[in-house]
């Protein structure tokens, strides 16, 4: 598969009437489509938004490979209702409400949805609240399903730039970071001088990347798997009154220029420096919000100290980054996998909740499932 293309497989045939719960009442049979989409981890962070899910600053992320959401959408002619929603095989009122609200808003973006009844089923390959952005993988998978439905009605091409940009916009309106999951291994979202054709509307694929950065490994160290005390949505809103917001946005724009050069020339030392500075700055912004909040845990700081100590001892360019939570993403080159896994087992795993570590790597983006 070309690295900047979505993997497309022939769509399933319509569900047979014998398996269609609406068939006995004379309702139209369902058709269905399934996409798998990965999560991503940002190295230059998006924090603060305006308008309809538009970023205050550009961001740059690494697409993951194993941490994915699989979503199936079944549809038929109807009245714009969501007939059913299941997450992980079970009904979920919270998720159903969020998805139902999103689908209602998407009727303006994809008008054909107003004439369809939908049933949605979704599941993750990773545990919920595990330090992996399930909203990015989940909303991108759902957006791809909706755009495939539009394509089946002739309103979009089946693939290509128009399909991908539309899917990026639809994903972004569900979760800002979701638009960065539509390709890989590197994506950028937000207008920046660092990358041609960059836009606030959707994320674009970063083409010119040194080979060593296309096979990065990511070990997610689970410090705390409980629900965050402050959601990312609330944290984004707090940036409106944060006194350090202007400096933050300027730092992000400058680091995007540095990261663009770093990805091209394979400067691992600068990537380490920027990734860790961005992670710490993100959490500094949380601590200086009004009201202030702290998502880091004591074990997070202990892990950071040990990662830096290992790097100083060995000169292996391993670094950490953090999402809006306490769990550490440990990024390292493929060539160092054996030594880094030994570090995790010997020094880091005792600081993880129940010793939980999720091993992942750079990925190429979503796949449509036949």
N, C-alpha and C positions, 0 to 999 in steps of 0.2 A: 504494500500500500504506500502510495506517495505520502510523505510525511505531512503535507499540508492539505490533504483531502480527507473528507469524511468517508468512512467505510460504509458503503451501501450494499445491502443484500435485498434480493427480491422480496417484495411485501407479501405477507401472508394472504391467502385467499379469504374471502368472507367466511365467517363462522357458519357452519351448516345449520339449517333450521332446527334440527333435532337438539342442538346444544344451545340454542338461542332462547333465553328466558322470555323474550317478548314474542316468540313465534306463535305460541298457542293463542295469543290474543289478536293475531293478525298484524302485529307490528312488523316493520321492516327488519330484516336480519342485520346483525351487527357485522361491521368490518373491524379489523384491529391492526395496530402497528406497535412495534416494540423497539425501543432504543436503550442502549447502555451508554452512560456518560460518566466520565471520571470527575473526581474533585481536583482541586489545584491548591497550591500554596504560593502566596505572593512573597516575593523578595523585596520589591518596592511596594509599600502598602497603600491601599485605598482606605482612607478614613476621613469621613466627612462627605456629605452629598447635598445636592440641591435639585430642585425641579423634579422631574419624573425619573428618579434613580440615576441622576447624572453625577459623575464624580467631581469632587473639588480639586483633585490632583490625579495625574496619570499613575498607573500601576503596572507592574510586570510580574508574571507568575510562571511557575513550573507546573505543567500538567502532570498529574499522577497517573499510574497505570492500573494498579490492583484495586484501589479504593474507588468503587464505582456504584452507581445507582442504575437499576434496571426498571424501566417504566413501560407498562403496556396501557394504551388507551384504546377502548372499544367505542365505536360510534355508529350511529344510525340517524336517519332523518327523525326530527322531533321538534322540541320547543326550547332548546337551549338549557336543559336541565343536566345536573350531574346526578346520575342514577345511583352510583356506588363509588366508594373510595376505600381502598385497603392499603395499609402500609405494613410490609412484612407479613402479609397473609391475614392481618387482623384489621378490624374497623378501628379508626382513630378519629375521634371527634375534633381534636385540635388541628391535626393535619388536614382533615376534610374541610374544615372551615377556612383554613388558609388557601387551600387549593381552589375551593369554590369561589372565594373572593377574587382570586387571581383569574380564574376562567371567566368570571363576569366582566372583569376589566379587559380581557383579551378579545371580547366581542367587538370592540372598537378597532383593534389591531388586525383581527382576523374575522371579518363580519360573518363568514359562513358558520361560525360557532353558534350563532343565534338560532340556527335552524337544525342543530344537532343535539341529540341526547348522548351523554358521555359516561363511561365508567372507567375509572382509573385504578390501576394496581401498581404499587411500587415497592421495591425492596433494595436494601444496601448490602454490599459485600463486607461492610465494616460495621462495628457496633455504633449505635447512636451515642452522642456525647463522648466521642473518642478522640477529639482533637482534630478531626477531619471535617471539612466544611460540607456537611450533607446538603445544605441549601444550594451550594454551587452545583453539585452533581445532580441533585434531585430536580431543580428547576431547569437545568440545561437539558436533561433527558425529557422532561415534560414538554419543553419548548420545541424540541426536535420532533416529538410525536405530533404536536399541533401543526407544525409547518409541513410535515409529511401528509397530514390529512388535507391541508390546503393544496399541496402538490397533486394529490390524487383527484382533486376537483378541478385541476387545471389552473389554479390561481397562482402557483409558483412552479418553477422548474424543479425537477426531482433532486438536482444537485447543482453545484456551481456557485459562483460568487453571490448571485442574488439570493439563492436559498440560504447560504451561510450567513450573509449579512442580516437577512430577515430573522433567522433563528437566533442570531446574536442579540438583536434588539428585543425579541420576544423573551429570551432568557433574562436579559438585563432588567426588564420590567418586573420580573419575579424576584430576582436576587442579583444585585450588582455584580458580584463575583462570578455568577453563573455564566456570564458571557465569555469569561476567560477559559471555560472548560471545553470549548467547541473545536479545539485543535491542539496541537502540541508538537514538541515538548515545551515550547516557550510562546507565551502570548502577552500582548500588551493592550491595555484598555485606557483610553483617555487621550485627548489631543496633546501631543508633545513634539518638540523639534527633533527628538531622538530617532523617531521612526516615521518614514513617509507614509501617508495615507492613514495615520492614526486618527481616531475620532472618539468623541465622548459617547457616540450612539451604540457602538458595539466594539468588541475586542478584535484584534487582528493578529495573524500569525507572524512570528519573528523568524525571518528566513536565514539570516547570516549568523550562524552560531557555531563556535568551535566544537570539534568532535567530542572533546572531553566533557562538555556541558550538555551534550545530548544523551548521555547515559548516567547522569547523576543518580545516586541512591538517596532515599529518604526513609529514615527510621523514625517513627512517631512514638515518642516516649510518653505514656499515659500517666501523668501525675495525679489527675483528678478527673473522673468520668462523670461527675455530677453536673446538673444543669447550672449554667453561669448565673451569677447574681444579677448581672446587667446584660441585656441582650445587645447584639451588635447594632440593631436598629436604634435603640436608645443611645448607645455610644456615639453613633454617627451624628445624631441630632445634637448631642452635647458640644460638638465642635463649633456650633454656631456662636457660642459664648466663650470658647476657650481662648484665653489671651495669647496663647502661643500658636494659634491656627495659621496666621499669615506666614510665620517663620517655617512652620511645618510644610505648607504647600510649596514654598520656595525650595526647601531642602529636597522634597520629592522630585520637583522638576529638575533640579541639578543632578540628583542621583540617577534619574532616568538617562541623562546624557552619558554619565559615567558607566552605567550598566550596559548601554548599547555598545560602547567601545569595548567593555570587558568581555561581553559575549562573543564579539567578533575575534578578539585577539587571544582569548583563553587565559586571561590574567586571573588566576585563581586567588591570589592574595587580595586583590581588590574586590572580587566577588565576596569573599569571606568578610572583609571589612564592611561592605555596604549591607550585606544581609543582616549582620549582627547589629549594626547601627540602626537599621530600620526597625528591627524587632524591639530594641530597647526604647526607641523613640515612640513607637506605637503605645507602649505601656506607660511611658512618661506622660503622654497626652491623656490617658485615662486618669492618672494620678493628679493631673492638674485641671481636670474638668470640674464643673460646679453642678451638682455635688461630685466630689472626688470618689473614685472607686478603684480598687486593686483586684486584679484577677490572678496575679502571680501568687504562687504558694512557696513556702520555704524550700520545698523539694525542688522547685523550678530553679531557684538560685543555686542550690547545691549542684544540680546538674550542669548549669552554666559554668560554674567554677571548674568542674572536672573536665568538661569538654575543652575549655581553654587551656587547662593544664596539660592535657593530652596533646593538644596541638603544639604547645611550646616545647614539649619533650621530644616529639617525633617529627615535627615539621610536616605532618600530613595535613592537607588543607581541608579539615573537617570543620564545619561551622554549624551554628544553630539558627533557627528562626522561630518565631512565635506567631500564632494567629491571635485572635481576641479571646485568649484563654490561657490556662496554665501549662498546657502540654507542649513539649518541645519537639520540633522537627529537626532532626539531625541530618544534615546534607553532607555527602562525601563522595569522592570519585569511585567509580567501579573498581579501579585497581586497588583501592584500600579496603575493600569489603571485609576481607578476613580479619584484618587488624581492628577495624572499627567494631565488628561484631564481637570480638574478644573484649574490647573495651566495654561494650554494653553489658555483656554477661558478667564481667568481673567487677565493674565499678558503678554502672549507671542503673542497671535493672533493680537493685534494691531500693531505689528512690521512686520507682514506678508503682502505681496502685496495683496490688496483686501481681506485680512483676510484668505488667502488660506492655508489650512493645509490638507495633505493627510495622512490618517491613514493606516498603514500596520503592518505586523508582520512576524515572521520567517516562511519560507515556505519550502516545500519539493522538489521543482524542477519542471521540465517541464511535460507536459501532451500531449500525442498524441490524437487528436480529431477525433472522428468518425463522 
